[in-house]
Amino acid sequence: MHAVIYHITFVEAWQDAEVRGVYLHDSLESEGFIHCSTTDQLVATANRFFAGADALLVLAIAPANLEAELLYEESEPGQWFPHIYGPLNLGAVVGTFTWQLDVDGRFATPAYLQNIEDD
């Protein structure tokens, strides 16, 4: 298991979660889980699913603090992604960071994540 996993969202969605006391995502209703990424998967996920977004908010999540079940599932051949099967309790979010497009119009590894390696 990874020490930290990540969920990509927008500032407004996080603000709503802070008011509600829990983070919900549309995929929870449509697919039954909240999509997450490991450190190694984060940049590719952002560029694939959020291309052109002005700014993102990334939630750093401590799996040990989750109240909902966390499963790693193969979404692409050889790629196992973390999925949270239930609402994300705010106590599991150990940090947030905003993420802007770089000068090439893509998301690059944020400076503070460059030295973090997945377990």
LINDA-V683952 format. One record per residue. N is the residue number from 1. PSI is psi in whole degrees, -180 to 180 (none if undefined). Layout:
n->(N	N)
psi->(PSI	PSI)
This chain:
n->(1	2	3	4	5	6	7	8	9	10	11	12	13	14	15	16	17	18	19	20	21	22	23	24	25	26	27	28	29	30	31	32	33	34	35	36	37	38	39	40	41	42	43	44	45	46	47	48	49	50	51	52	53	54	55	56	57	58	59	60	61	62	63	64	65	66	67	68	69	70	71	72	73	74	75	76	77	78	79	80	81	82	83	84	85	86	87	88	89	90	91	92	93	94	95	96	97	98	99	100	101	102	103	104	105	106	107	108	109	110	111	112	113	114	115	116	117	118	119)
psi->(147	148	-35	140	170	147	131	132	-161	156	-43	-39	-38	-39	-41	-41	-41	-35	-45	-28	5	147	126	151	150	-34	-22	-40	-43	-32	-13	3	166	126	138	173	156	174	-44	-24	-13	-50	-45	-40	-46	-45	-28	-43	-13	24	131	-7	137	-46	144	163	130	129	125	123	131	109	-34	-20	-2	139	-28	162	139	125	141	123	146	106	-29	155	120	-1	109	115	144	133	131	117	71	178	149	113	138	-27	-16	-15	112	-2	159	151	144	151	117	154	147	-176	-21	4	22	167	133	164	123	146	-43	-14	-8	-26	5	132	144	149	none)
